[in-house]
Amino acid sequence: MPDDEHIETDVQFGVTRALLGDYVRHDEANAELGLAAPWYSLDQRFLERGEAQRPKPPIRSKATEPVS
């Protein structure tokens, strides 16, 4: 869901705003699809071009002394 409070802290860096869809509420029945009101559809874009970015690792520098 776009309003997920944890989206900005995804620990696996797999979810971004570009991957989220929006649920759209329809208040009129759709006889062709056999849907009574209200019903929802998902507005989702797939394979959208964007700029790749690597996440920043939590370790900022190399160790200076060997670890024993």
Sequence and secondary structure as in RCSB ss.txt:
>XXXX:A:sequence
MPDDEHIETDVQFGVTRALLGDYVRHDEANAELGLAAPWYSLDQRFLERGEAQRPKPPIRSKATEPVS
>XXXX:A:secstr
 TT TTGGG TTS   GGG  EEEEE S BTTTTB SSEEEEE   S          S  S  SS   
